[in-house]
Amino acid sequence: MSAPALDVPLAWEATVEDAPVALSVRAGTVAVAGADGRVWTLDAAAGSVRPALELPGGALAVALSPDGRHLVATGPTGYGVHDRDTGRTVLTETGAWSATAVWADGGQRVAVARGRQALVLDAQGEQQWATAPAPSTVTDLAWLRGGRRLAVAAYGAVRCHERHTAEPVISYPYTGSHLALAVAPTGRWICSGNQDASIHIWRTRDASELTMSGYREKVSRLAFDDTGFWLAADGAPDVTVWDFSGKGPAGTAPRSLSAHRKVTALAWRPGGAGHLATGGDDGTLALWHATSGRPQARLSPARTLPGGSAVSALAWAGSELLVVAYRDGAVRAVQVPPGVTL
């Protein structure tokens, strides 16, 4: 039986003049980055659109600071830092692949991938320190220990650096290409989604490790929920959800969430209710109670919203507003009130 159509209202709809590739939502502000390098900010309450910057060479990712004042956009040839209050933009063309950016210290610092290095900048874009070059291009970054340690994913390992420490203080090896990182909010687990269609897991306490293989496609999207007990991943037409409570997922099977021809976006709803939003290349949007059922259960979505263009990114603006970007330039916000039962 198909899932019921989404019976919650559309809060607003806007259009940007580029194909969105990434979303970031913080402090009532939405940032949308397009493939050609144009970046906009939108009011999360009303959807009004304001140009922010244009990144030469195109964009890959965008990250708003926690207070929503600053944003960093990264792309194939460099990165840009924008101050929304003053309108000041600093563009840095490095000629090196800049895959992502992640904020720390409440928005005082941001780590940016630049080729085989990670740079740590202040909020104005001034470099504070840099990691030593990794063996290959940095593909993802994550902060641990409240922003005191930076995890850097590149071929062969996830390497962790303390502040102002160019050489890694600890490495978590895995022979393969890492595409995505997810760190549990508790700091207990580091997970990488990999080119070889696997998820590799390290327990930070003792560096014990586990590989979950057998995915049909490369795993390029990973996300922990706010509790740190559940990890959602792509890598197949289904989304898999692994249970990290207790001793972790070793010897267990995931739940499978089946709704899309191909998964293109996923995002946990803030809080610990186990609600997950997913989007597909067929334009469908699905909401799940993703932690229900038992291991090996194949779940159906609690609510679905059909669409036209492919979903390119999802992000929650608090727990009651889901922002969705579509490949054709549409950006929509869907209201999901607390009373809506999934």
Protein Blocks (a to p, Z undefined) as FASTA:
>chain_A
ZZdddfbdcfbdcdddbddfbdcdeehiacdddfkopacdddfknopacdfbdcehiafb
dcddfklmaccdddfkbccdddfknopacdddehpacfbdcdeehipaccddehjbccdd
dfkopafbdcdddfbdcfbdcdeehhpaccdddehiacdddehiabafbdcddedddfbd
cddfklmaccdddfkopacdddfklopacddehiabdcfbdcddfkopaccdehifbdcd
ddfehjbjehiacddddfbfbdcbdcddedjeopacdddfkopacdddfkgcjehiacdd
fbdcddfbdcfbdcdehjkbccdddfkopacdddddfklcZZ
